[in-house]
């Protein structure tokens, strides 16, 4: 009989823990702050991709960017542009931005770019030293040019990760 009571009580405690954890997760989602499309998170990494359908052009396929914590006061940043086929020129311009709580806006900390000719893929990476205690994100511009056709351009961005 004691084993049965202990089993029932253990099951009730376990159910309470599961329900308590679920309600905490829901509250965290309801209270998350979004600034210019980026969620402010405490995650170690974030990846952003061009919106489905918006990036597709005659020559431009898609773009991607990411940001990851890379040690104390450092973030690793990445951006890439992919064309549908070989193009005359393609580029990725990658901006590292910091969230300013007082203005509720993103400000530029650093930027870097890479371009290629007669290719279909380009990427750029950089490890950037940043101040601790702030949220950082990557915003990337993806550009493709083929012949006399108009320039095709789109963008992607990550969520903001906090560097503690």
Secondary structure, 3 states (H helix, E strand, C coil): CHHHHHHHHHHHHHHHHHHHHHHHHHHHHHHCCEECCEEEECCCEEEEECCCCCCCCCCEEEEEEEEEECCCCEEEEEEEEEEEEEEEEEEEEEEEEEEECCCCEEEEEEEEEEEEEEEEEEEEEEEEECCCCEEEEEEEEEEEECCCCCCEEEEEECCEEEEC
